[in-house]
């Protein structure tokens, strides 16, 4: 279908900023521009507070969102997007609050180490360490250790998928019931039809993704590592059920949908929804894009189903 008018307005506003391509910027400049944009506000939650948890490279900052009601709560461990280069707890605050309130679950948002200062596998190892810590300290957090999910958008969706693979390879710890993968980076080949169709003009570009990959990966060989590119995994059997959300005008659309199909082929229950007319990033723009709100609502429904068993 045609580009959604609300998405077209977002693109027009972003283009008006006149920012040069990422390949002509430093990581510091990209972060400064991202941090300068207004943050999306989410609904009220009962409480939120910050902690630091042990990680392989030092303490990992996390933010805990507590829903209204009585514990123990199911829990979503959430990883923000930003191409592994940018992103903060504040930038994912609105999405985290929305998922907490809408799914009635605790949300633990993870501020993993960023590239290029910390290249692969630093972010993936932090993501895994945080999820494992949540399960091991569930009682302290007021959450149910038997009902823990992981999720994220873009590079955060990549990390959520990687954590599921890592948990499988590391003795099933932590035990996870669901993975929420919102337009995840699943591969680094960039040879898909969606890259050809949407690699320019829809905010996230081929140039941007190539720049992000250069910042994150140590060498080209890392692109074959399933913890960096989940679509490269040989065996997806036994992974938790998944919701995969994609956007029609997103270069990452086809790799996300290919990963959903590979999960299905391995016997994993999957719901995969393409939001027509939408662009990369729409999930976090739920106050400006009607379909962003619909996708948040769908994520909350699928989380509730998974937590209910």
N, C-alpha and C positions, 0 to 999 in steps of 0.2 A: 504494500500500500504506500501512498505518498508519505513523505516525512511529516510527522505530526506537527501542526502549527505551533504548539507549545514548545516542542523540541527545536523547531526552526528559530523561535525567538531566543532561546538559550544560546544557540550557535551564533546568532547575530550579535548578541551582547558580548559573547566571548571574543568574537572576531574584532569587535570595536576596541578591545583592550590593546590591540596591536602588538601582542607579544611575539618575539621572534621564535622560530622553530626551536624545539628543545635541543637539537644538535648544535645550536649556537649559544647555548646557555650552560652555566655551571649548575651543579646540584643546589648550591646555596641560592642562586637566583630562582630556580624552579620552586624551591621550598618557600621563599619569600612571597612569590606571586600566589601560591596556593594558600598560604596562611593569611594573606590579605583579603581573600574573598569572604563574604559574610557566611557564617555558619548556619546550617539548617537547624531549626529548633524542633525538638520532639515533644511528645506529651509528658505529663508529670509521672514520676515514679515515686515509690515510697521513700527511697534513699539511694544515694550514690556516694561512694568514697574511694579513695586511692590507696593502693598498697604497692609494695615492691616484693617480688618473689624471686627465689634463686634461679639463675639461668647459667648456661654454659659459658657465657662471656661476662658474667656479672649480674647484678640485680636487674630484673625486668619490671618496668612500671606497668601496672594494670589498674583498671577502673572497674569497680563492681557496682552494678545496677540491681536494685532489689525491688521487686514488684509489690503491690499491695496484696495483703493476705497473710497467711500463716506458713512458716517454713515446715519441712524442707521443700524447697522449690526445685523444679528442673532447671537446668542451666545450659546456656549457650555461650561457648567461648568464641569470641568474635575477633576477626583480624581485618583491620582497615585496608583500603586500597591506597594507591599512590605510586604504583610502579616500583615498589620496594625502596624508593628514594625519598618520597615525601609521605605525609600523613602523620597525624597525631591522635591522641585520645580525644582532644577537643574537636577535631574535624569529623570524627565518627560519632560524636555525642548524640546527635539527633537520631541517627539510625539505631544506635544502641538503645536509646530510650524508647523508640518506637517498637522495637522488637521485644523489649522487656515488658512494656505495657500491653502490647497486642497479643503476645503469646503467654503472658502470665508467668514468665520465667525469669530467673536471674540471668544477667548478661555480664560476662567478664571480658572487657575489651583489653586487648594486648598491645602494648607499645613496643614491638619488637625492634631489634637493631636494623638500621637502614644502610643501604648502599649509597655511594660507592665506598664509604668508610668501612663497611662490613659487608663483604660480598657473600654470595652463596657458599656454604649452607647456613650462614649465621641466622637469617630471618626464619628459615624453616626449623632450625634447632631451637630457637627461642619459642616459636609457635608451639612446638611439641612439648617443650619443658613446661610452658604455662598450662597447657591442657592437662598434662600429667599431674602438675601441682594442684590444680583445681580438684581433680578426682581424689587425690591423696588427702586433701584438706577440706573435703566437702562438708564435714561436720562443723568446722569453724566458720564456713561461709553460709551455713544454713541451706545447703543444697543437697539434693539426692544424688549420691554417687552412681546410682544405677541409671540415671536419666541425664546424661551429658551429651550435648551436640557440639559440633564446630561449624563455623560459617565465616564467610567473608565475601568481599566484592573485588573483582579484578585481581590484582596481585594478592589481595587478602583471600579471595576464593582459591587462588593457586595454593596458598599456604594451608588453607583448610583441607584441600584435597591431599596435599603432601602429608599433613598430620595423620590423616586416615591411613595412608600407605605406611607411614612410619610406625604407627601403632600396630598395624597388622604384622609388620616385620619384627617388632620388638615384643613379641609375646602377648599381643592383644591388650597392651596397656598404653594409654588408658582405654577403657571400654567405652565405645561411642555408639549412640543410637541413631544419629542423623548427621548429614552434611548438607549445609546450605551453600551452594556455589552460585554466586551472582556474577554473570559474565566473566568466568574465571580465565586467567591465562593458563592454558593447558598444554601449549606447545610453543616452539620458537621458530617453526618453519616459515611462517608468513606466506605460504603458497596457496592458501585457500581462496575460494571464490569470494568470500566476504572481505578478504584483504583486497582483492582486485576491485570489488564494487565500492568498498567503504574506506579505502586507505587514505583518502583525502577528503576534506570538506565536512567532516562530521565530528570535529573536536579531537578525538583520539585518532592519530594518523599512523601510517606505516613508519614514518620518520621517528615519531615519538616512541613507538614500541621498540624499534631498533636501538634507540638511545637508552631506553630503560634496560634492555637486555645487556647492553655494553656496561652499564653501571653495575648490574647485579651479578652477572656470570663472571667467574674467574677466567675461564678459557672457553672456546667454542665447544669443547668436549662436555661441559656441564649441561649443554642443551639436550644431551641424551640421558641425563640422570632423571629418573622418575620423580625424585623429590624436588627437582626444578621444573620438570615438564611431565606432569602426571600422565599425559597421553602416551608417553613412552613406556609406561609400566607394562610388564608382560602378563601379569595375572591380577585382575581386580576382584576376583571372587572373595566373598566373605566381608566385603566392605559395608559400612552402614548405608541405609537407604538414603536417597539424595533428592533434593530439589535443585534443578539447574535452571537458572533464569538467563535468557539471552535477549539481545536487542537487535532488531532488523538492520539498523544502520550502524553496526558496530563491526570493526575488522575482526574482533575476537568471536563473533557469532558462531562460525562454523566449527572452530576447535572446541568450544564449549558444548555444542550439540554432538560433536563426534565423541567427546568424553562421556556424555550421557548415554550414547548408544553403546559404547564399549562397556560401561557399567551394566547396562541391560543385558548385553551378550554374556556377561559373566554371572548373570543371575541376581544382580542387585536391583531391588525395587527403585524405580526412578520416575519422577515427574519432571518433564522438561517443557518449559513454556517459553516460546518466543513472543516478545512484546513488539507487535508490528508498529512501525512508525517511530520507534524509539532509538535513542543513541546511547553510547557508552556513558555510564555515570547516572542514568536516569533514576536508579534505585535510591540514590542519596538525595535526589531532587524532588522528594515527595510533596513538598509544599508548593512547588512550581509546576509540576507535571502530574496530571491526573493518573497516568499509568504508573508513575512512580509509587503513588499511594496504593494502587491496585496490587503492585508487586510486593510491597511491604505487607499488605493484608494477606496475600497468598503465602508468603513466607511464614507469617504467624500461624496460619491455619495448618500448614504442613508441620511446623514445629509442634503444635498441640497434638496432632495425630501421632507423631513419633514419640512424644513424651507419654502419651496415653497407652502406648504399647499396642 
